Amino acid sequence: MRAITAVTLFVVALSTPIAAANANSYREKGQAAKISGSILTVTPSRDWNKLGVSPGKKTETWTLDGEELNDVTFFAGIEPGKPLVREVSKKRKPLPKFTEGTLLLEVPELLEGTYRAAKDLATFTISGSQPDRFLGSDGIRFTFDYVDNDALPRRGEGRAALINGLLYMAVFDAPRLNYYDRTLSDFRTLTDSAKLN
């Protein structure tokens, strides 16, 4: 009996750091938060949850009600030659890359290509884009619609800027009915607080 208890405790001790590393964390209202160890910071006006698993090295995802209901993904200084998110298979499912020649107007298409490949989407439409100020620089604000693999229509908005050769972007995504309209203003307030420090 003692041997079984010791083995059980050993297994629990080994698995605890892994579980803790993948655990979601809390982003408190009014407290500046550094995104993915970069110089990008945001100060939320309400409490958010940061997901423990990020889609890429320079990314971080936050949610209010759960990833499937609303999420904001930050891209904190994507370097030329890199994809927006982690590639599962460079041979079977290559992702488009941000390049030195990528123009600001091409960033929505970069996101579209990434979503189509990474999420296996057949339907994705950029529904609008306009100039925007983001992170104190000239940027772009764009909207998009797509249907996910559960046949759920979703809508999103992104804000992006190219600063010192790096891509900084925040993308909001939610089901088109109810959740998109309900939380869009939270995304806009959150990204209005974004700064490079």
Secondary structure as the mmCIF struct_conf table of DSSP 4:
data_model
#
loop_
_struct_conf.conf_type_id
_struct_conf.id
_struct_conf.beg_label_comp_id
_struct_conf.beg_label_asym_id
_struct_conf.beg_label_seq_id
_struct_conf.end_label_comp_id
_struct_conf.end_label_asym_id
_struct_conf.end_label_seq_id
HELX_RH_AL_P HELX_RH_AL_P1 ARG A 2 ASN A 22
STRN STRN1 SER A 25 ARG A 27
TURN_TY1_P TURN_TY1_P1 LYS A 29 GLY A 30
STRN STRN2 ALA A 33 LYS A 34
BEND BEND1 ILE A 35 ILE A 35
TURN_TY1_P TURN_TY1_P2 SER A 36 GLY A 37
BEND BEND2 SER A 38 ILE A 39
STRN STRN3 LEU A 40 VAL A 42
BEND BEND3 SER A 45 ARG A 46
STRN STRN4 TRP A 48 LYS A 50
BEND BEND4 GLY A 52 VAL A 53
BEND BEND5 PRO A 55 GLY A 56
TURN_TY1_P TURN_TY1_P3 LYS A 57 LYS A 58
STRN STRN5 THR A 59 THR A 63
BEND BEND6 LEU A 64 ASP A 65
TURN_TY1_P TURN_TY1_P4 GLU A 67 LEU A 69
STRN STRN6 ASP A 71 ILE A 78
HELX_LH_PP_P HELX_LH_PP_P1 GLU A 79 GLU A 79
TURN_TY1_P TURN_TY1_P5 PRO A 80 GLY A 81
STRN STRN7 LYS A 82 PRO A 83
BEND BEND7 LEU A 84 VAL A 85
BEND BEND8 VAL A 88 VAL A 88
TURN_TY1_P TURN_TY1_P6 LYS A 90 ARG A 92
BEND BEND9 LYS A 93 LYS A 93
HELX_LH_PP_P HELX_LH_PP_P2 PRO A 94 PRO A 96
STRN STRN8 LYS A 97 PHE A 98
TURN_TY1_P TURN_TY1_P7 GLU A 100 GLY A 101
HELX_RH_3T_P HELX_RH_3T_P1 LEU A 104 GLU A 106
HELX_RH_AL_P HELX_RH_AL_P2 VAL A 107 ALA A 118
TURN_TY1_P TURN_TY1_P8 LYS A 119 ASP A 120
BEND BEND10 ALA A 122 ALA A 122
STRN STRN9 PHE A 124 PHE A 134
TURN_TY1_P TURN_TY1_P9 LEU A 135 GLY A 136
STRN STRN10 SER A 137 VAL A 147
TURN_TY1_P TURN_TY1_P10 ASN A 149 ASP A 150
BEND BEND11 ALA A 151 ALA A 151
STRN STRN11 PRO A 153 ILE A 163
TURN_TY1_P TURN_TY1_P11 ASN A 164 GLY A 165
STRN STRN12 LEU A 166 PRO A 175
TURN_TY1_P TURN_TY1_P12 ARG A 176 ASN A 178
HELX_RH_AL_P HELX_RH_AL_P3 TYR A 179 ASP A 192
TURN_TY1_P TURN_TY1_P13 SER A 193 SER A 193
STRN STRN13 LYS A 195 LEU A 196
#
